[in-house]
Amino acid sequence: MPDVTIDGCIVHYEEMGRGVPIVLTPGGRWGLYVQEAVATALAQDFRVIIWDRPNTDGKSGIRITGNGSEADLWSDMLAGLIRTLKLAPCYVGEYAGCRTAPLLCAKYPDLAKGLLLAWTSGGEAPANSVPNNMYRSYIKAALRDGMEGVIALNHFADTVRHNPANRDALLALDPIDFARQMSFWAEYFFTSADLPIAGCRLGEREWASIRTPASVTGGVDPIHPTAAAQRVAKLLPNSHYHEPVLTLEEWDAVFGKFPYAVTSKLQGERVAPVWRDFVRAMER
């Protein structure tokens, strides 16, 4: 289970398989483990890399700073990982949300030869609800209980468990500075309901400027509505749209009722054949 240092931050990754490289990015504050199902399936044919973004519940380090969105921070780290491992140009895949990989293609077009997206977020529902889970609870804890309160909460408690050095890194932060940065990142979500993907700062012109061949698979729920994926697919000049691979009934049976790892396993098993076919077609 190797680590690399990118811009002074430890980034943990795992890889499996061999051949054409595909780098998979989780959504939310989840670590690489939520991509294991799709990674295992794709590794039968390709070299697959999954990674822990900083500030998630994985083993990578802490980086609470920056003048862009948190997705921008993650896209820069992803670019560093691809360059460090000498993978470029490679395929980049992401579900759900889909904020990091598109930003990579927009900012570093030479690094990606294909973009794999599924369950894109869009509209008022994710713009209003996702920041509560990703930012507001930590802001509240920092302002009331300091950084000790922050490391007691879910994702940050888990990253400390997986990487004890993150405890010192978090406790070294000033809680007011932490809350300010989290509030700044949260605003990218609160103000993004009209954008193609909630929480991703790219406007329609920027999406249309991405020339990377793309596969876009729709979602079915209010956070990942089918219309959001259809909009993104129409904006990307070189894209293929795929209808949702889960029904709303299948989604509702697992999402929010079990740990997200259960939902992501179902997602990965369903989207893997779509992504496999797309990469095979591209490589032909």
N, C-alpha and C positions, 0 to 999 in steps of 0.2 A: 504494500500500500504506500506508494511514493508521494513525496511532497516536493514542491518547487517554491522558490521565493520570487515573487513578482512585485516589483516596486516596493520592496521591503516587507511584503505581507506573505505569510506562509499560505500556500494554496495546495490543498489535498486533492488527489485524483486517483482513479483506478482505471485500468484498461483490460480489455479482453478481446480475443479474436485476432485476426490478421487480415491485411489487405487494405482496401480503400478506407481512409480514416473518417470517422464520424464522431463529432463531439456533442454530447447531449447535456443540456442545461435544465435543471429543475426549475419549478416556479415557486412562488411564495417565499417562505423562509425555510423550505425543506432542503435537506441535504441530498447527496447523490443517491442515497438508498431508494428514493422514490422513482428512480429511473432504471432500477435493476431489471425489471421485467422486459422492457423494450430493449435494453442494452444486451441482455442475454440472448434474446431472439435475433437481433441484428448481428451479434458476434458470430453467428453461424456462417456468415458470409463476408463480414467486414471487420476492420479493426475499430473498436468502439471505446471511447474515452468518456467517462462520467466524472463530474467534479463537484466539490463543495465550494459554493461561493462564500466569500467573507460575510460575516454577520448572520449566518444561518445556523441551523442546529447541527451542522456537520463539524468536521475536524479542521477546517481552514481557520485563518486568523481573524482578527477584528480590524475593521477599517471604517470608522465613523467620521467621515470628512468628505469634502468635495463640493464643487460649485454646480454640479449637474445633478440629475436624478440618481437614485441608488442603482437603477438599471444601467445608467451610464458607467458608474463605477464598476459594475459587474461586467459590462461589455469590454471595458478596458482590461480587466483581469482576464477575461476570456481571450482577448487578443494576445495578451502576454503568454498565456498557457499554450496557445497554438504556435506562437513563435518559438517558445522555449523547447517544445517537443518537436519542432520542425515538421508540422503537420500541413502547412499551407501549400496549395489551397485544399480545404477539406469541406466536408458537409457539416452543417451545424443544425441541430435539432432542439426543439423546446416544446414542452407542454407542462402545465397550463399557464394561461396568462400571455406568455410570448412577448416579453419586453426586451430581454437581453440579446437574443440572437438577431432580431431585426436591426437593433442599434449597431451591432457588430458589422452587419452587411452595409449599413449606411455609412459608418465611419471608417471601416477598414475593408473595402470591397475586394482587395487583393487576397484576403485571407480565406474567403468562402467561395466554394464552387457550387454549393447548393444549400437551400434553406428549407428546413422541415418544420412546419408549424402545425399545432393542433390545439383545440380548445382555447382559441384566442378570446381575451376579455374585451368587452366593449359596452359603452352606454352608461346610464346613470347607476345601475345596480352595483357594478364593481367599483365605479368611481366613488361611491358613497360608503360601501361596506368594507372593501379590502383595506383601506388605511386604518380602520379600527383594529384589525388583526395584526397588521404589519408595523404600525407605528404608535397609535394612540395609547395602547396599554402600557408600552414601554415609557412613553412620555409621562404618563400619569405616575408610574412607579418612580421614575427618576426625580420628579418634582416633589413627591411626597416622602419617599424613603431613600433617596440617593441611589447610587449604583448598586448597593446591596439589594435594594428592591428589584432592580432590573435583572440581576443574575439569578433571582429566585423564580423568574417567569419562564415558562415553557421553552421556547427555542434557545434563549440564552443560557438557561440552566442546562439544556442538553449539550450545547457546544462546550460548556465548561466541563461537563462530564466526559465528553469525547476528547477534549484538548484542555487539560488543566491550566496551561499557560494562558488561556483566554480569560481565566478568572482575574489574574493580575492585570491583564490588558484592559479589562472592563472597569475594574476598581480604580485604575489609574486615571480614568476619564472624569472630567468635571461634569457633574450631573446637569448643570445648566447648559453647558456646551453640547452635551449629548442630546438634551431635549430640543435645543434649537436646531441641531442637524436633523433629527428625526422629524421635527415639525416642517422643516424645509422640504425634506423628501416626501412627506405626506401631502404637501400641496400639489405635487406633480399628479397625484391621484385625484384629489378633490377638484382640480380644475381641468380634468381630462375627459369628461364624459362625451364631449363632441369630437374627440380625436378617434382615429381608426382603432387604436388599442388603448384601453384605459391604463394609465400609469406609464405609457411610453410617449415621449414628447414629440415623436415624429408626426408632422402634419401630412396632408394628402400629397403635396408636391414632393416631400421627402420620400414618402413611400413609393411614389411613381418614379423616383430617380434610382431606386434599387434595381439593378439589372441582374442580380443573382437569380438563376432559375429556382423556383420555389414550388413546394407542395403545401397546400393549405387545407386542413381538415376541420370541418365545422364542429362546434359544440352544440349542446341542446338545452342548457339551463340558463337562468337569468344572468349569471355571472359570465358565462361563456356562450352567448347567444349565437345561433347559426348565422344571423345577419352580420355579425362582426367579422366572421371568417369570410363571408361572401364579399363584404366590402373590401377587405384586405386583398383578397384574390383578384378583384377587379382593378385595384390600384397598382398592384405589382405587374409590370409589363411582360414578365416571362414566368407566369405561374399556372399551376394546375389545381383546380378546386376539387376536393373530394367531399362527398356528403358525409354527415356524422356517422361514426362507426358504433355509436351507442344510441339506444332509444332513451327518451326522457324517463321512462319507467325503470330501465336498467340503472340509470344514473341516480334516480331518487332512492333506489333500493340500497345504495351503498354510501352515497355522499352525505357526510354529516352524521351518519349512523355508525360508522366504524372509523378507526384511525385512517388518516389520508393515505397511508401506505397501501391499504386495501383498495381504495379507489384508484390509485395510481397504477397498481398492478393490473387492474382491469383495463384501464386506459392503455397501458403499454402493450398488453397482449392484443388489443384490437387495432392499434395504430401501427404496430410493427410491420405487418404485411404491406400496408400502404406505403410506408417509408422505404421498405425493401424494394418494392417494385419501382418506385421513383428513382432510387439510386441505381438500380440495375439498368433502367432505361437510359439514364443520363450517361452511365459508363459505356453503354453500347454506342 
